[in-house]
């Protein structure tokens, strides 16, 4: 396709190598955390407090409930280090469940957070709804939970009524939850790489160059190397210049809200 960068990305920085096999939620975070409004909202987020079950607990604000990102450990944390809680009303990348006291479980899945060794963060909204994120490296599973407080031992009933367009994703989340309970880990096969990781990394690096105030030529040098730019930058067809212009434009568009498309 004309809008895609050329396949020769030999000059691309190794700083983006950790994204080579990143799933869609990781790409969404990497672009969202560069958004000035998201960064401003997160800068005023309440801190997490550690509970007795070694769960980070965050009590949200009404402002957070209107943002695609409810809470994050820091907008400066890349996907390898960040804990991110997405707004389930906006982002479908969550497993919805209802929690009830175990005395009413009737065979429901018992959830005791103390049994999960991975890092856990619980966001409690002003409406009482709970968002639980369990993170293992760049992979994370988020549950949107209504009902009883999950800081107590509860039984979970997962909502299996989902729109057809989200069915494949929801099945992966269910499988991820099943393996987590059985093996205590988040299985890699539940987090397939985004099909265009190389292209996304190209666009992200072009965006970072733009945000750093670099010229298009300097961005091209970062991405393709000095020799290629010296040879092709003044080409009458402006092919290389067009590649950089499109990459920067797409990066800005993705940062300004297009990052939600990674969930669709």
N, C-alpha and C positions, 0 to 999 in steps of 0.2 A: 504493500500500500504506500502511496506517496507520502502520507503523514508519518510513517514510521521511520525511525532512525536507521541508517545503514547498519548491517550486521557487524561490521568491524568496529568493536568498541574497545580496542586494545589500550587506548589512552585513558579509559575511565578509571577513576580513583578506586583503590582497594578499600577505601573507607566504607564503601557501600556493599562489600562482598557478603556481609551477614544477611543481606536481603535477597540473595540469589534464589532461595527456595521459600520465600515468605508467603504465608497465606493472605487472603483478602483483608482480614481484620488488621493485620500488621501494616499493610499498605495504607489502609484508611487512617490509621493512627499517625503514620509518618507524615502524611500530607496535612492532617488536621492539626498536628502540634505546631505547624509552621503558620497557622492562621492567627492573625493578630487578635481577633475577637475570642477565639478559643483560649489563647494564651492569657488574655486579660481575665477571662472568667476563672481560669484555673489558678491564677495568681492570688485570688481571694477565696479559694476553696478552704473549707475547714480542714484541719489536720486529722489524720487517722489516730485513733487511740487503741492500744492493744488490750484485748479482753483477757479474761482468765483462761480461755480456750486457745490462746495465741491466734486470735482472729483480729485483724485490723478492722475497727468499726468507725464509720464516718457517718455523721448526721448531716444530711443535705440541707440546702437552702432552697427557697422557692425559685430563686434565679437559676440554680443548677438544673431544676426540673424542666426548664425550657430549652436547654442546650443538648445537642447530640451527644456530647460527652458530659456525663454527670459528675465524674471525678477522675482524676489521674494523679499518680504519685508526684509527677512533675512534667511540665511540658518540655523540659530540657532532657528528659530521659528518652532514649530511643527505644525501639520495640524490644530490644534484648533485655532492657532493665525496667521498663515501665509497667505499672499496674494501671489498667484503663477500665473504667466502668462506663459502658455506653447506655444511652437512654433507650429502653425497650419500646417506648412509644414511637420512636423514630427509626431505630435500627433493628432489623429482624434477626440479628445474629445472636439470639439468646434462647435459652430453653425455659419455657414458662411452666410454672408449677404452683400448686397450692399446698401449704403446710398446715397440718392439723396435729393436735396432741396425740401422742402414741396410743392413748386409750381409745381413740376413735379411728385407729389406723385401718382396721379391716383388711390387713394384708398389704398396706402401702409400703413403699420403700422407706425404711428408717434412716434418717440423716442425723448423725452425731458428728459435729464439726471436729471434735477431738480425735476422731478416727482418721481424719484426712491430714496427712503429714505435709502436703504441699502448702505454700503460702496462700492465705485466704484473706480476702477483703470483703467486708459487708457494708454496703451503702444503704442507709435507711432514709427514705424520702420524707418530706413533710406530710405526705399523705399516708405514711406508715408502710408503704410498699418497700420491699427489700430486694436488693440486687447483690447477689453473691458472685464474686469472681475467684476462681481457683486457678493459680498460675503455675506453669512449669516451663521456665525459660521464655521463649517467644510465644509459646502456645498457652492459651487460656480458655477456660470454659466459664461462661456467665449464665447464671440462672436468675430469672425475674420471678420472685416468690411473693405470693399474697397469703394472708392468713396469719397463723400463729408465728410468734418470734422464733427464728431459727437459732437464736443463741441458746434456746432450750433444745433438748432432743425431740425431734418431730418426725412425723411420717409425711412423705412427699407424694403427691399425685401429679403426674406430669400431664399437661394439656396436649392431647394428640390431635386436636382439631386445628389444623393450620391450613392456610391457603395453599393451593396446589403448587404455586410458583416457588414456595419456600419449603416444599416437602423434602427435597433431597438434602437441604441444609439441616433441617430439623432431625432427619434420620441420622445424620452424622453426629449431631449433638447428643442424641439419645445414646448412640453407640459409645460416644466419648464418656458419657456419664456412667454407662454400664461398666466400661473398662476401668474407670477411675475407682468405682466402688470395689471391683474385683481385684485389681492389681495395685491400686494406690498411685497410678500414674496417668498422665494424659497421652493417649496413643498418637503417634505421629501421623498415622494414616487417616486420622480424622481431620487433619489440617493440611489439605492438599495445597501445593504452591499455586499462586495465581498464575494463569496461563501465559501472562506477559510480563514476567518478572524483569527480564533484561530491559524491556522497553520502559517499564515503570522506573527502574533505577536510572536510566538515561535521563528521563524527564525530571526526576527528583534532583539529580545533580545539576542539571541546567537551572532548575528553580533555585537551588541553593546559591549558585553563582549569581543569579539575578538579585536575590535577596541580600547578597554580600556587596552589591554595587558594581559587579564586574561588567565589562563591556561584552557584547556578543562575541567578539573575536577572542577575548580571554576565556570565555565559557567554552568556545570551540577548541581552544588549546587544551583545556582541562579534559575534554571528552575525546579528542582525536589525536592530540600531540602536535607539537610545533611544526614538524615536517609536513604533515597533511595540511595544516592550515596555511603555511607559507605557499604550498603548491596550489591550493584550490580556493582560497578565500576571495581572490579577485577574479575568479572565473566569470565570464560574461553572463552565464546562466544563473549565477548566484545560488546554485544548488545547495552548497554547504551552508550559506547564510540562511536559506529558507529552512533547512533542517533545524538550525538553532532557534530561529524565530518561532517555529511551530512548537518546539520542545518547551521553550520558555512560556509561550501562551498557554499550552496545555497544562504546564505545571501550575501557573497562576490560577487557571480555571479549576483545577482539581483541589488546590489548597483552599479556594474560596467557597467550597461547598460540594464540588464534584467528588470529594472523597467518599461521600455517601453512596456513590455508584458502585463502589467495591462490594457493597452488601446486597446488590440487586442481581 
